[in-house]
Structure formats: structure tokens, C-alpha cells
Amino acid sequence: MDLASLNAFIAIAETGSFSLAAERLHLTQPAVSKRIAALEHQLDVRLFDRLGREISLTEAGRALLPRAYQILNVLDDTRRALTNLNGEISGRLCLATSHHIGLHRLPPLLRAFTRTYPRVTLDIRFLDSEIAYEEVLHGRAELAVITLAPQTAEPVRAVKVWDDPLDFVVAPEHPLAHKPAITLADVAGYPAVFPGGNTFTHHIAQRLFEREGLKPNIAMSTNYMETIKMMVSIGIAWSVLPRTMLDEQVVRLPLPSIQLSRQLGYIRHSERTLSNAAKAFMTLLDNEKDGLHCGPGSR
């Protein structure tokens, strides 16, 4: 079975499109179609139903997909295990991270890592934490540095690195900014801009309101913390932001009985062999967790 054809098959299954798969693989659409045709000929089955612009997996395609992941993951695992034998820290490290962590937490660590291991090529993918989780689960990223889910199930393992306190914030001219005493019910009465409903941060804030029998007035949502901060700063809504993002553009609301926080850290697949580069980066993150702000050592 041709590995290039399997990669094309997975790309189409994930994107639902021959053209998007071609973009991902940096190929032409006819080249992708040719690979799928060859794979279907080899297996003597039809893998996709094509109804106009709609693409869906056939029963045979649905049966092949988990096996295709398994085949490619075993080969990647074997390649890393053999490469690791020479003890060198080099090669490519595929690292997924959220936009917020990539902007506010990782730069010093990435700077230290690239200076210590110049032979490692970093492939950094900025993704929502929930999507980064899937990238690790399916073997498309070795590590992900993300907002951790409240619970993580095997084969994905999570390690907390930072506590990330969250604060309720408004613009300096917002009516809530001038109230001497504020309750969660007061906050719920005003429009909010929230992280997207699929995000871990959204669920953390939503559960707080549910425990109090309240429903926030969510007028808008976006997955980008920097966009949320901008929308809060112009006075049209309140929101919840990491304390590390607060400055003169927003005002923290005093809610003394409420402590909201999320956990940031890294995840890895427990059943896959990590490259020496990934192990070195994990050591750097572990040093950060333990308050050892020195260069990465051996693991």
C-alpha cells in the first residue's frame, strides 16, 4: 500500500474536499485524485462517494480510516525510535499550541530551546486547544502546549505547567466599572463576549454561572483572546480574560467571592515514541513547571 496514497486518503477524509486536501499536501488536485484512484484500484473498493461537491466516506472508507492512521503512526513511531538511537537532538519537532499560549507563554522557552538545540527544526502549529488535542491524539503533532481539559483520558497524558487565573473585565467607561459592589448577577445582566462554545475556557466560565443559577448574556463569541480583549476595551461587552493580559485598556471587576482559573500545560500520546527533540522540549516545560528557569537538560 502506497504511503503517499494513504496520506492523500486521510487528508480528504479530514477536510471533506479533494481541493482542500491538495492544499494541505501541497499538490495539485489531479495528483490527489490520481493517488486515490490508485489506492482504490489496489484495494478493489470505492473509498469515497462523490455527489456533486459533496464528498463522504463509503463503508470501506470508514473501515480503512482508523487503520490508515495506525499504519502511518507505526511507521512514524519506528522512524523516531531508530533516529533516537544516535542520541542526537535534531530533526523536526511538530509542536501544536494555542494562539494565547504561543504569544504569552512560549516565546522565552522557544528562544532558549532554539539556542540550545539549533539542529532542531520547529514546526509550530497555532490551533485552538481542542483541535491541538486531536492533533496529538491522531499523531499529527508530538506535543501540544494548550489549555488543559478538566479531564484527559488515555492514551493522551496531560502535565500542568502553569495556573492561569481568569478575571472578569470591562472597559474603564463601562457601567460595571463604577459600581462599588458587584455580584455575578449584576454581571450577567450586561452583554458579554465569550470564548467560543467549543473551548475549555468557555466551559469553565459557563459552569460558574450555572452553579449560581444564572445565564450569561452572550452577545458575541470568538476563540481569540486578543480579539475578546479588543471588544471589551471599546466598551461593548464584558468578558473573562487571563490575568496576564490585563493592562490599562480594561478594568478588573472586583468579585471577591469568585476565583476562576484554568490550567495550561502540555499533552503527549502515551503509546507513541517521542523524538529526542520532543523529550528535550518536555524537559524545558518541566523546568518551567518546577520554577527552574535554566536551559533544558537531558531527559
Salt bridges, closest charged atoms under 4 A:
GLU14 OE1 - ARG24 NH1 2.42
GLU14 OE2 - ARG140 NH1 2.28
GLU40 OE2 - ARG50 NH2 3.70
ASP76 OD1 - ARG79 NH1 2.71
GLU88 OE1 - ARG119 NH1 3.41
ASP123 OD2 - ARG92 NH2 2.62
ASP123 OD2 - ARG125 NH2 3.21
GLU134 OE1 - HIS138 NE2 3.46
GLU135 OE1 - ARG125 NH1 3.50
GLU135 OE2 - ARG140 NE 2.89
GLU142 OE1 - ARG80 NE 3.77
GLU154 OE2 - ARG157 NE 2.89
ASP163 OD2 - LYS160 NZ 3.27
ASP164 OD1 - ARG105 NH2 2.87
ASP164 OD2 - ARG262 NE 2.81
ASP167 OD2 - ARG243 NE 2.81
ASP167 OD1 - ARG252 NE 3.00
ASP186 OD1 - LYS179 NZ 3.76
GLU226 OE2 - HIS104 NE2 2.84
ASP247 OD2 - LYS229 NZ 2.64
ASP286 OD2 - ARG299 NH1 2.64
GLU288 OE1 - HIS293 ND1 3.10
ASP290 OD1 - LYS289 NZ 3.88
